[in-house]
Amino acid sequence: MVALSAKLARGMDASVQSFLGRRQQMTEKRLYLTAFIYFVGVFLTGVVWWKALIVAAAAALCWYVAYGRRIIIGVGVLIFLLGLVTWAGLVPAPSEWGHLFEARRS
């Protein structure tokens, strides 16, 4: 009986280790995906690449320390969509928004 329970414990340890290993890999992939979404989204809106890289690194760091992961992913997707729409030319670049608002006021 003791030998059987020891065997089950070793099997469970291996399965738990396997699960934790897969979870760690998924976490790393999500971290890279978050950084990529922020970088591409900000870059496509017309920001210089190194500033986009800083924003992506900040978002990835916030995601890594679990500071509002759902919000960070959601905002990243919105920024990515804004970047795609700007890149496609459907919306003017953010640098021109101030001029458009001023023209609209007067």
C-alpha positions as CSV (number, residue, x, y, z in Angstrom):
1,M,0.0,0.0,0.0
2,V,2.8,2.4,0.9
3,A,4.7,1.5,-2.3
4,L,1.5,2.3,-4.3
5,S,1.0,5.7,-2.7
6,A,4.7,6.6,-3.2
7,K,4.3,5.6,-6.9
8,L,1.2,7.8,-7.2
9,A,3.0,10.7,-5.5
10,R,5.9,10.5,-7.9
11,G,3.5,10.4,-10.8
12,M,1.6,13.4,-9.5
13,D,4.9,15.2,-9.0
14,A,5.8,14.6,-12.6
15,S,2.4,15.7,-13.9
16,V,2.5,18.8,-11.7
17,Q,5.9,19.7,-12.9
18,S,4.8,19.2,-16.5
19,F,1.8,21.4,-15.9
20,L,3.9,24.2,-14.3
21,G,6.4,24.0,-17.1
22,R,3.7,24.4,-19.7
23,R,2.1,27.2,-17.7
24,Q,5.5,29.0,-17.6
25,Q,5.9,28.6,-21.4
26,M,2.4,30.0,-22.0
27,T,3.2,33.0,-19.7
28,E,6.4,33.8,-21.6
29,K,4.5,33.6,-24.9
30,R,1.8,35.9,-23.6
31,L,4.5,38.3,-22.4
32,Y,6.1,38.4,-25.8
33,L,2.7,38.8,-27.5
34,T,1.8,41.7,-25.2
35,A,5.1,43.5,-26.0
36,F,4.6,42.8,-29.8
37,I,1.1,44.1,-29.8
38,Y,2.1,47.3,-28.0
39,F,5.2,47.8,-30.2
40,V,3.4,47.3,-33.5
41,G,0.3,49.3,-32.5
42,V,2.3,52.3,-31.3
43,F,4.7,52.1,-34.2
44,L,1.9,52.0,-36.8
45,T,0.4,55.2,-35.3
46,G,3.5,57.1,-36.4
47,V,5.6,57.0,-33.3
48,V,9.4,56.6,-33.6
49,W,10.5,52.9,-33.2
50,W,12.6,53.4,-30.1
51,K,9.7,55.2,-28.3
52,A,7.4,52.4,-29.4
53,L,9.9,49.9,-27.9
54,I,9.9,51.8,-24.6
55,V,6.1,51.7,-24.4
56,A,6.1,48.0,-25.3
57,A,8.7,47.2,-22.6
58,A,6.7,49.2,-20.0
59,A,3.5,47.3,-20.9
60,A,5.4,43.9,-20.8
61,L,6.8,44.8,-17.4
62,C,3.4,45.7,-16.1
63,W,2.0,42.5,-17.5
64,Y,4.8,40.4,-16.0
65,V,4.2,41.7,-12.5
66,A,0.5,41.0,-13.0
67,Y,-0.6,44.7,-12.8
68,G,-4.0,44.5,-14.4
69,R,-3.3,41.9,-17.1
70,R,-6.7,42.0,-18.7
71,I,-6.7,45.8,-18.9
72,I,-3.2,45.8,-20.4
73,I,-4.1,43.3,-23.0
74,G,-7.4,45.1,-23.8
75,V,-5.7,48.5,-24.2
76,G,-3.0,46.9,-26.3
77,V,-5.5,45.5,-28.7
78,L,-7.2,48.9,-28.9
79,I,-3.9,50.6,-29.6
80,F,-3.1,47.9,-32.2
81,L,-6.5,48.5,-33.9
82,L,-5.9,52.3,-33.9
83,G,-2.5,51.7,-35.4
84,L,-4.0,49.5,-38.2
85,V,-6.7,52.1,-39.0
86,T,-4.1,54.9,-39.1
87,W,-1.7,52.8,-41.2
88,A,-4.5,52.1,-43.7
89,G,-5.2,55.8,-44.0
90,L,-8.7,55.7,-42.7
91,V,-7.8,58.1,-39.9
92,P,-5.2,60.9,-40.0
93,A,-2.0,60.5,-38.0
94,P,-2.2,61.4,-34.3
95,S,0.3,64.3,-35.0
96,E,-2.4,65.9,-37.1
97,W,-5.3,65.6,-34.6
98,G,-4.5,68.8,-32.9
99,H,-4.7,70.8,-36.1
100,L,-8.0,69.1,-37.0
101,F,-9.6,69.9,-33.6
102,E,-8.4,73.5,-33.9
103,A,-9.9,73.8,-37.4
104,R,-13.1,72.2,-36.2
105,R,-13.5,74.8,-33.3
106,S,-13.2,77.8,-35.5
